[in-house]
Structure formats: structure tokens, C-alpha cells
Amino acid sequence: MSEDFRTELLAVTTGIVDMLVEKNRKYGNSALSPIRVFSRADTLEQLRVRMDDKLSRLRTLPPDEDEDVIQDLLGYLVLYEVARKRVAEGRG
């Protein structure tokens, strides 16, 4: 792997981590520990619904307006993996 590729990957993934940490600070841990006022769906199902919403938006937005949606989708995919591992470990 070239150093340029590694640097690019780190820049993108660090940006996603920073976004997720900031959103967690703003909104609490609502993605991984939802309060479930209206929905009783488990965390993984709720994350799948959020990803569906982002994919729907991505399909309907003009290409020049999709950056935030793509970042959000990447973030939800990361959160999904964290939640999936928690469930597998009996912590979810």
C-alpha cells in the first residue's frame, strides 16, 4: 500500500470518526442507545431504517448536494458495525 493511499484513507476515516464523536456529543448516544419513545425496534433495525432514509435521499439529490448524505451514510455504517459487534458480544 502506498503512503499516499494510507494518508487518504486516514483523512477520510478520521473525518468520519470526528463527525460521529461530535454528533454523539450533540445528540447523546441516540444511535446506539435510542430512547425508544415510539419505536420498540432494536438498535440494529433502527440503524437500518436510518441507512434506508439516507440511501433514499442519496437517490433523489443532485450529485453536487450529496456530500453530507454520504458522510452520514458512512457514519451509520460504522455505527452499525459497532452495534453488530456489541450484539455478538452480548452487550447490545
C-alpha angles and dihedrals in degrees: 000000000000119000090238091058092048091049091050092049092049092049093052097042093044088053090053092048091049091050092050093048091049093048089048088053091050101040104023121234092315095138096055098027108029117186091229099215094156105006125057093189115131121255095261092052092048090051090050089053091051090049090050089053092051092048090050091052091046090054093052102039123089111255093251092058100050104085097097091045091052091049091049091048092050088049092051090049090054091047089049090055091049091049092045091054091048090053091048089052092048093250098107 
